[in-house]
């Protein structure tokens, strides 16, 4: 069995993430094989209780705006040169998709490894530009062969594909930068305090009634 190499990259969101893996043999195209589909997760806190759990969307998930990935800032996973930018103008509705090429950005590192980000929207870079890891380069979208908002990341060089590994040390630095509350919930510190105060007041009213 082939011993696949791993490429360590900067986290692509400023928020907590979950992943769906493309295992060996699942997809065979360069950029697809051994890639990851990435989703923003947020701690869902009930407006009437302090209990909650992390999830990928609010409401029933049938609108793109329900998904925390949709419109989320996408960060450059590596430093390098942008070799390709493609925009698909069609945005899918959750639960269905168009069999078409997804919006994407491809970055080539100095070592020749290519990193693809697909299903993004509103790319902020042009082909030929240099980019620094951690830089905001696009936003989470839902286009091409995609049934729900997410960002796919894949890596390859020549005909060899590589597994993706997010750098957990850089993830720790990112959490310090944005704050753990925002990283986990999407709320600023002040918004979180106000939300929790309202939730506490509702609980008190409920207990007295």
C-alpha positions in Angstrom: 0.0 0.0 0.0 1.3 3.4 -0.9 2.6 5.6 2.0 0.9 8.9 1.4 2.6 12.1 2.5 0.9 14.7 4.7 0.8 18.4 4.0 0.5 20.6 7.1 -1.4 23.8 6.5 -2.8 26.8 8.3 -6.5 26.6 9.5 -8.8 28.0 6.8 -11.4 29.4 9.2 -11.2 31.7 12.2 -13.9 29.5 13.7 -14.2 26.0 15.1 -14.3 23.4 12.3 -15.4 19.8 11.6 -14.4 17.8 8.6 -15.5 15.1 6.2 -12.5 13.1 4.7 -12.0 11.9 1.2 -10.4 8.5 1.9 -8.1 6.8 -0.5 -10.0 5.7 -3.6 -13.1 7.9 -2.8 -12.2 10.6 -5.4 -9.3 10.2 -7.8 -8.9 13.7 -9.4 -5.9 15.8 -8.4 -7.1 18.2 -5.7 -10.0 15.9 -4.8 -8.2 12.8 -3.7 -7.3 12.6 0.0 -8.9 16.1 0.5 -11.1 17.3 3.3 -14.5 19.0 3.2 -14.5 21.6 6.0 -17.4 23.1 7.9 -17.6 25.9 10.4 -19.3 24.8 13.7 -20.8 27.0 16.3 -22.0 26.4 19.8 -25.8 26.7 19.6 -27.1 28.3 22.8 -30.8 28.3 23.4 -32.4 31.6 23.9 -34.2 30.2 27.0 -31.4 28.1 28.5 -27.7 28.0 29.0 -27.5 24.5 27.6 -26.5 23.9 24.0 -24.2 22.0 21.6 -22.1 22.6 18.5 -23.7 22.2 15.1 -23.1 23.3 11.5 -26.3 25.2 10.9 -29.2 27.0 12.6 -32.9 26.5 11.9 -33.6 23.7 9.4 -30.5 24.2 7.2 -32.6 24.7 4.1 -31.2 28.2 3.4 -27.5 28.8 2.7 -27.6 31.6 5.3 -28.5 28.9 7.9 -25.1 27.4 7.6 -22.2 28.9 9.6 -19.8 28.2 6.7 -21.7 30.3 4.2 -20.1 33.7 4.1 -17.4 32.8 6.6 -14.0 34.3 6.0 -11.7 31.7 4.3 -8.0 32.0 5.2 -5.0 31.1 3.0 -3.8 27.7 4.1 -0.2 28.3 2.8 2.0 31.1 1.5 2.7 31.1 -2.2 1.6 32.2 -5.6 -2.0 32.0 -6.9 -1.9 29.9 -10.0 -5.7 29.6 -10.6 -8.9 31.4 -9.7 -12.3 30.3 -11.0 -15.7 31.7 -10.3 -18.9 29.7 -10.7 -21.7 32.3 -10.6 -24.4 29.8 -9.7 -25.1 29.3 -5.9 -26.7 26.0 -5.0 -29.7 25.5 -2.8 -29.0 23.2 0.2 -30.0 19.7 -0.7 -29.3 20.0 -4.4 -26.5 20.9 -6.7 -25.4 21.7 -10.3 -23.0 19.3 -11.9 -20.5 22.1 -12.8 -17.0 23.2 -11.8 -16.9 24.8 -8.4 -15.5 28.3 -7.6 -11.9 27.8 -6.5 -8.5 29.2 -5.7 -5.2 27.2 -6.2 -2.0 28.3 -4.4 1.4 26.9 -5.2 4.0 26.8 -2.4 7.7 27.3 -2.9 8.2 23.5 -2.8 5.8 23.0 -5.7 2.9 21.6 -3.8 -0.5 22.9 -4.9 -3.3 23.6 -2.5 -6.8 23.9 -3.8 -9.7 25.5 -2.0 -13.1 24.8 -3.7 -16.8 25.8 -3.3 -15.7 29.3 -2.1 -17.3 32.5 -3.1 -16.2 36.1 -3.8 -12.4 35.4 -4.1 -10.2 38.3 -3.1 -7.2 37.3 -5.2 -6.2 37.2 -8.8 -4.0 34.7 -10.7 -0.4 35.6 -10.3 -0.7 37.3 -6.9 1.3 36.3 -3.9 -0.5 35.3 -0.8 0.5 34.9 2.9 -0.9 32.0 5.0 -3.7 33.2 7.3 -4.7 36.0 4.9 -8.4 36.3 4.1 -8.8 35.2 0.5 -12.5 34.3 0.0 -15.7 33.4 1.7 -17.5 30.1 2.3 -19.9 29.2 -0.5 -22.0 26.5 -2.0 -21.5 25.9 -5.7 -20.5 23.2 -8.2 -20.9 19.6 -7.0 -21.9 20.6 -3.5 -25.2 20.0 -1.6 -24.4 22.3 1.3 -22.1 25.1 2.2 -18.5 23.9 2.8 -15.0 24.5 1.7 -13.0 21.6 0.2 -9.2 21.6 0.5 -6.9 19.3 -1.4 -3.1 19.1 -2.1 -1.0 17.6 -4.8 2.3 17.8 -6.7 2.7 16.3 -10.2 0.6 13.2 -10.1 0.9 12.6 -6.3 -1.9 13.7 -3.9 -1.3 14.4 -0.2 -3.3 14.1 3.0 -4.2 17.4 4.7 -3.3 18.1 8.3 -4.2 21.4 10.0 -1.4 22.9 12.1 -2.8 22.7 15.7 -0.2 25.1 17.0 -1.2 27.8 14.5 -4.8 27.0 15.4 -4.0 27.8 19.0 -2.4 31.1 17.9 -5.6 31.8 15.9 -7.8 31.2 18.9 -5.7 33.6 21.0 -6.1 36.2 18.3 -9.9 36.0 17.8 -10.8 34.9 21.4 -12.1 31.5 22.4 -15.7 32.8 22.7 -15.7 34.0 19.1 -13.9 30.8 17.9 -16.5 28.5 19.5 -19.7 30.6 19.2 -19.3 33.3 16.6 -20.2 35.9 19.2 -17.9 38.7 20.3 -17.2 38.9 24.1 -19.8 41.7 24.5 -22.4 40.0 22.4 -21.9 36.8 24.3 -22.3 38.6 27.7 -25.5 40.3 26.5 -26.9 37.1 25.1 -26.2 35.2 28.4 -27.7 38.0 30.4 -30.9 37.8 28.4 -30.9 34.0 28.7 -30.5 34.3 32.4 -33.4 36.8 32.7 -35.6 34.5 30.7 -34.7 31.5 32.9 -35.5 33.6 36.0 -38.9 34.6 34.6 -39.7 31.0 33.7 -38.8 29.8 37.2 -41.0 32.4 38.9 -44.0 31.6 36.6 
